[in-house]
Amino acid sequence: MQDQPSHADTASVLHPLRRPANTSSPIFVLGSVRSGTSAMGYALTHGAGIPGHDEGHVSTLLQAMLNAADLVASNFPGSGGRYLLDQFDTPALRTHVINYFQAFFEQRYPEGRWCDKTPSDFEGAPAVRVAPLLLEMFPNARFIYCQRRGIENVLSRVTKFPQTPFWYHCRSWATTILAWHEVRARLGDRWIEVRQEQMALEPEKVSDELAAFLGLSAEQRDGVLRTFLKDRPEQSRPAGEGHELSMKEAGWDPGLQGVFLRECSAAMALAGYSIEGGAAAVDHGLKLFYSTSEGAKGALLQGLPREAHTPINRDGFTLGPGPIGTRGVLVYPDFRLAGRRRFQSKVRVLGPSGLEIEFAVELRNNFGQRIAYASKLVRGGEAPIDLDVMLPAGDLGICMVYLSTEAKAGSHAGSAQAVWLSPTFFA
């Protein structure tokens, strides 16, 4: 027969003491799903080499359990002793829960700096609302909040999670915005806000700001920048952050527009976003970035091995060349031009002067019909030249964009590069 717990043991369980604050230095990456949290978390763990999992979600469970305890306790006001719940010490239960989660974190990350990326997808945004408590548990913590405009966020959510109701995507985004604006003042100077479009269009600036905020070394800062430029985990559409979509451009019918307005209008205003869309403060154009293998809606590489397609700077990438007569193609499906009418890129060949490569850009509509095409034959060693094409007037809807390269003459030993520099659609 097992020994019964002593009176002292029972007392320690019913009246627990709060665990001492932990001295490690966690970095909590917060924000709505589809707002850049994956890119941020990846940059910190893979670029800066900070320990951490792909995603956490433990803090979400912590807040959810505390919310459940408070909900049940508040649902039964004092019954004059008729309910056993009147004698239940809810604050003591909260202390037990907090102690357990803190001990769990400490066991996984005993000391030093670590990263926890937990995007918010639960209604009420518990992953954001728990931030002040996390700061109590870890006084050296830092918080990075990733944010994205509502229309673009919901559009990306629907693409990634089509099985989830549209209204829930809208409400989840809005409650995350509202929760963040409620809690951030309680975090003192321990938070920084990064907008998704900044990571895409101003990666150097964001890397510098993160390095200053987190005290990263120069090597870590450069690692963060490399991941912003090369790796875009879960990117589901080309970066057109210079143009804010309207609800019509998002392809929503009047019913969906009404749902978005009902759920998100207040949060859009609070975050400083316009409902109407249009040109952002600085029009960077609609850029075509280096592809990744992530995301069903991302750019697709055809005809070349992955190692023949690499980023070379912030706005450029290679696309082959392959052997003579081999055509390498980068396909951007389901592409919304959002009023853009001109494509422009610089192209060049890094290789022997006898090597000739044809660069081409082509647009097709949903029926597979060609609506625009341009090409240039470029020789190795020449200075970068412009490859431009004007698009026809009218609403082009959703298009397919193809960038291609094909070696036409000469030879190379595999070290040559066909380079696209800043391929961009402009108004």
HELIX and SHEET records of a PDB file:
HELIX    1   1 HIS A    7  LEU A   14  1                                   8    
HELIX    2   2 THR A   37  TYR A   42  1                                   6    
HELIX    3   3 ALA A   43  GLY A   47  3                                   5    
HELIX    4   4 VAL A   58  ASN A   75  1                                  18    
HELIX    5   5 LEU A   84  GLN A   87  5                                   4    
HELIX    6   6 THR A   90  ARG A  108  1                                  19    
HELIX    7   7 PRO A  126  ARG A  129  1                                   4    
HELIX    8   8 ALA A  131  MET A  137  1                                   7    
HELIX    9   9 GLY A  150  LYS A  160  1                                  11    
HELIX   10  10 PHE A  166  VAL A  183  1                                  18    
HELIX   11  11 ARG A  184  LEU A  187  5                                   4    
HELIX   12  12 GLN A  196  LEU A  201  1                                   6    
HELIX   13  13 PRO A  203  LEU A  214  1                                  12    
HELIX   14  14 ALA A  218  LYS A  230  1                                  13    
HELIX   15  15 PRO A  254  LEU A  270  1                                  17    
HELIX   16  16 ARG A  306  ALA A  308  5                                   3    
SHEET    1   A 4 ARG A 113  LYS A 117  0                                        
SHEET    2   A 4 SER A  25  GLY A  31  1                                        
SHEET    3   A 4 ARG A 142  GLN A 147  1                                        
SHEET    4   A 4 TRP A 191  ARG A 195  1                                        
SHEET    1   B 2 HIS A 243  GLU A 244  0                                        
SHEET    2   B 2 GLY A 278  ALA A 279 -1                                        
SHEET    1   C 3 LEU A 286  LYS A 287  0                                        
SHEET    2   C 3 GLN A 417  PHE A 426 -1                                        
SHEET    3   C 3 GLY A 316  THR A 318 -1                                        
SHEET    1   D 4 LEU A 286  LYS A 287  0                                        
SHEET    2   D 4 GLN A 417  PHE A 426 -1                                        
SHEET    3   D 4 ARG A 342  LEU A 350 -1                                        
SHEET    4   D 4 ILE A 385  MET A 390 -1                                        
SHEET    1   E 5 LEU A 300  GLN A 302  0                                        
SHEET    2   E 5 ARG A 327  ARG A 336 -1                                        
SHEET    3   E 5 ILE A 398  ALA A 409 -1                                        
SHEET    4   E 5 GLU A 356  ARG A 364 -1                                        
SHEET    5   E 5 ARG A 370  ARG A 379 -1                                        
END                                                                             
